[in-house]
Amino acid sequence: MQPTASQIDEQVKLERDQIAQGLKRLHDDTRRSEERSYASACVYGIASIDMLLPLVVKRIEDTNNRIKEGKNGVAFKEIQQYISGLEPLAAAAITCKLTFDKVFGYRDKSNLLANVLDSIGQAVEDECHMRHYEEHAPGLLNVLKKNYWHKACGTQQKITVISTLMNRCEVKKWKAWGRTNRIRLGGWLLDCLLEASGWFEKECRREGKRTVNYVVPTAEFLKIKDEVMANAELFSPLTWPMLIPPNKWSNHERGGYLLNEVMRGHELIRHGDHLRLQGETPLAFLNHIQKVAYTLNPFIVDVAETLQKRGISVGKFLPIVDHPLPPKPVDIADNEDSRMAYRRAAAEVRNKNAQEFKRSCRTRMTMGAVSRFKDVDRFYIPWSFDYRGRAYPIPAFLTPQDTDFGKSLLKFADDAFLTDRTEEWLAFQVATTYGKDKDTWKDRQKWVKNNLTLIKNVALDPIGNRPEWENAEEPWQFLAACDEYFHCILVRDRPHTSLMVAVDATCSGLQILAGLARDKSTAKLVNVLPSDEPQDAYAVVAKTAKPNCPKEYQYFMDRKVVKRTVMTVPYNAKPFSNRSYIRDALKEKGIEIDKDNLSLIVKAVRGAMNTVVPGPMAVMKWIETEVAKAIARGQHGWVKYPTKEDPDRRLWKPIEQEFEWVTPSGFVVRQKMMKKDWEILDLKLLGRCQIKVATDDTDEVDTNRHKAATAPNLIHSLDASLLHLSIIKFNAPIALIHDSVLSRATDMPELSTLIRQTYMQLFADHDYLTDFAKQIGAETKPPIIGDLDASSVIDSDYFFC
């Protein structure tokens, strides 16, 4: 049904409001940053410093060299001793940050020259101060930072806390530089910035009988600042759900929101080449999911608003919790010990409140969107693709691809009357969200039958029975499922259902690779082949790896220890990341492990994968080898381009600086990876800064990145293609999260069948890996085992489960 003129007007009004709200947020955030003396963190500060840093680094290096040569006078020799241990990039980053913070700060006389110089010098001293502790007590510093760093607010409080604790531990004391030396050092660094950029200058002002010096921006920089802010304003509109179906996407027409002002920055392919023409199937898929209408779940909204008022957190729902300041001691005015104790206690409370405010950011923004849409009967979500063909919502909130809390807020706007299998699928959702996702179908159904009292209590009194549901695996979705099951199945006062029931692929990376390699043993482990109960590839890998692990750790080798490694190896995770996954999993069990034994376990797990899933491992190795050969040849694939004579015609042309392939659904994947010139700076106080010191891309293809990325991107493009081809045939409300699909309980039998049929068609009826080999000009045949009959997937109940 086409939207009416009044509905279109209402949507236009909403988008105008998005533009106004986005502009307001941009300028409010900028103002707040300036008020808090953090102009370096606002839009124009970040963009400007990014451009400025390489210039200041070079100036400092040149001046520093002259100092070493003795060409800058006696005064500079005094400065050199303080900055000798600090690399030019670190000094430049500190200087740029503090200059922006002070010059654009709101505090009185913030940009007074002496204040700017002292602040730069103080920041440099603080950085050197922390490096002093890192040199003399690295282990202690690491422990103190882990325990106290994020509890302190502001750089100076962090310095004070760490210094106090270091002094108590009798670590070699830091010898303060003194204000005179700090100002002298700050003056030298500020001069480097002024001379390198021309963006700031010193200005003399008469204040009464005194002449006072300030640091002010030049007209040249103010022009740059205005340009940066103007560009930021173009992309500032908020992205909310829509009141009418989004505009349809095509190769020639932009879809999504109605107004161009809102759609700036939102293209069909995120970060892709917009001249590439996509196949009709991916476009039909995207337009299909954009027609799905949603509404907010009033039950969840009511519970969330109640918990928000009471400041109670559950799972990813984190409202602001305001901790009151401690009462002042009666003798605070006369007793110094009482006064100091109160100050420490009050500082801890303020720090805690500041951390609560940061943690609650997403919840506050989500509840703001809830307030805007809770009285809307139906709304829609505009979607777009990433460069591999996966679909992502354009709005940031109230979408299926949100946190557990965010997802629980949504129901389909169009409900369906109950069918014979509705009860089974609603029970499946209840048990799965509680944490029974590894149980068999029968065991999940049985668990629900054995916990009807729990479901009833949670549905009738969620606030009073909060301890009964807040510890579930996905508490908010479990809460929503209990409400739906109670009303639809137990008391039957709701004859229809609109709850989103989710099924996930079983280790989708291995499922795709098993299909490509036609590897029966792997297919069985990831539920491509039918079985009476869900298979567990993680447990099999753990069991296979156990004999090759150090004896003292064999007892602890279970599916949890290897899960993240097995899950990420198909996406080309390397031993380094495997180490952190396994170490963290063992740490959760209270087991500490040294690096040598950890290396042995990683080797055992990766070796087990070669035994347990031989097809996928061989395919990934083959892709890496052929990608390297293609890059060496300078021919990385072929793609269809429109011709000037006939825009709808396609010609195959070689691609020299990128890989491209076409998926079975007709989506054109473009993978361009050029080498970049980066320098990494790790400051102890200002944090890790990644600085661009050259152009965005060099002219050299990044072979290693291509080798690492092609297999994962091929997998993602194929799991996306599986959904493209499945969902265009599905005529009921549907949502998706990459390799997970969500539909109403009444529609899940049909959807499950469609996905299995599509997988069968992809890998039983076609040999896509050979097709891919031709597209990239592979010199060797792909390693296809060939013992899998992919048509068997049609009988697999646990393929998506």
Buried (B, 14 or more C-beta within 10 A) or exposed (E): EEBEEEEBEBBBEBBBBBBEBBBEEBBEBBEEBBEBBBBBBBBBBEBBBEEBBBBBBBBBBEBBEEBEEEEBEEEBEEBBEBBEEBBBBBBBBBBBBBBBBBBBBEEEEBBBBBBBBBBBBBBBBBBBBBBBBBEBBEEBBEEBBEEBEEBBBEBEBBBEBBBEBBEEEEBEEBEEBEEEBBBBBBBBBBBBBBEBBEBBBEEEEEEEEEEBBBBBBBEEBEEBBEEBBEEBBEBBBBBBBBBBBBBBBBBEEBBBBBBEBBBBEBBBBBEBBEEBBBBEBBBBBBBBBBEBBBBBBEBBBEBBBEBBEEBBBBBBBBBBBEEEEEEEBEEBEEEEEBBEBBEEBEBBBBBBBBBBEEBBEBBEEBBEBBEBBBEBEBBBBBBBBBBBBBBBBBBBBBBBBBBBBBBBBBBBBBBBEBBEEBBBBBBBBBBBBBBBBBBBBEBBBBBBEEBEEBBBBBBEEBEEBBEBBBEBBBBBBBBBBBBBBBBBBBEEEBEBBBBBBBBBBBBBBBBBBBBBBBBBBBBBBBBBBBBEBBBBBBBBBBBBBBEBBBEEBBEBBBBBBBBBBBBBBBBBBEBEBBBBBBBEBBEEEEBEBEEEBBBBBBBBBBBBBEEBBBBBBBBBEBBBBBBBBBBEEEBBBBBBBBEEEEEEEEEEEEBEBBBBBBBBBBBBBBBBBBBBEEBEBEBBBBEEBEBBEEEEBEEEBBBEBBBBBBBBBBBBBBBBBBBBBBBBEBEBBBBBBBBBBBBBBBBBBEBBEBBBBBBBBBBBEEBBBBBBBEBBBBEEEBBBBEEBEBBBBBEBBBBBB
